[in-house]
Amino acid sequence: MLDWEKERLASPMLLSYRKLLRVCAIGFASAFWPVGHAADGPQVEIKPRPRPPEKMDVLPRANIRVDSTLVLIPVTVTDPMNRFVTGLEKENFKIFEDKKEQEISQFSSEDAPLSVGLIFDSSGSMGAKLLKSKEAVAQFFKTANPDDEFFLVQFSDNANLIQPFTGNLEEIQNRLTFTRSHGRTALLDAVYLGLHEMKKAKNPRKALLIISDGGDNNSRYTESEIKNLVREADTQIYAIGIYEPMALRGRTPEEASGQGLLTQIAEQTGGRQYAVDNVNELPDIAAKIGVELRNQYVLGYAPENQQRDGKYRRVQVKLISPRGLPPLRAYWRQGYYAPSQ
């Protein structure tokens, strides 16, 4: 029954016309209904027009701009015996940017997921060192967490990305199984390729592990270019330099200079180089680096200097040793480049 009919029928004055209305309705329908149309045929359903939505105010599109930068500085702390020191609190650290103390707004000592790039030397000079170098990678992987991700760059005459980021460590180890030593050493090109690939990392904490005998003699990039690139990258670099003992005088000029190069690159990022002259020590050193990455403090601060000038800001960390502990040593990233306009 239609609404207007209900309203009329609801009125006492019109109750007497109920039959008349039915007759009129039937007559009207018969006048317009096609002859021969079945009464039980398809019915026409008239849907009421939907109510128009309320008019909404058009808001301007928001342009969000971040005017502050949170700087994260991983810090490793060791005692005089070169053992890792854990259990320190936020109050045990002070951090300075360009010699001005900054307020530490974030502090963490948890084992956060890592994005790690392996830079593996397969040049001809690595021949007798190759097997233990592969074992070193396996030991390093034993310290990994399920949320970590890794990639593999190998270098000899050229640097090549052998395995992009993956959480499957067996994929990398399988590729290393077929690695053979040959050719010259493009170490600097490999570091460049590793830092470029690191831009795809999903974890905020990033690190490169270089395993090499340190001698570069075939790179397109220069030392100064790579050092500048390392300063810009938010990536810690650790290196295991495998060198001939000095007593044997077996080091080439490239290897002799390579040790200093790896040390400068690593320490600038808060990492370290471990010089090894006995290949049997490689697996233990690699495991130690893995443990070190798991036992770092992360200091976060919003720098007082908010200028977006793209300049390099030097960072310094000072330790306040708890009572009863010997003097401690800290390793940290030495600086960063401010954002630019």
Secondary structure, DSSP 8 states (H G I E B T S, - for coil): --HHHHHHHTSGGGGGGHHHHHHHHHHHHHHHS-TT--TTS-----------------------------EEEEEEEE-TTS-B-----GGGEEEEETTEEE---EEE-S---EEEEEEEE-SGGGGGGHHHHHHHHHHHHTT--TT-EEEEEEESSSEEEEEEEES-HHHHHHHHHT----S---HHHHHHHHHHHGGG-SSSEEEEEEEE-----S-SS-HHHHHHHHHHS--EEEEEEE---GGGT---HHHHHHHHHHHHHHHHTT--EEEES-GGGHHHHHHHHHHHHHS-EEEEE--S----B--EEEEEEEE---TT----EEEE--EEE--B-
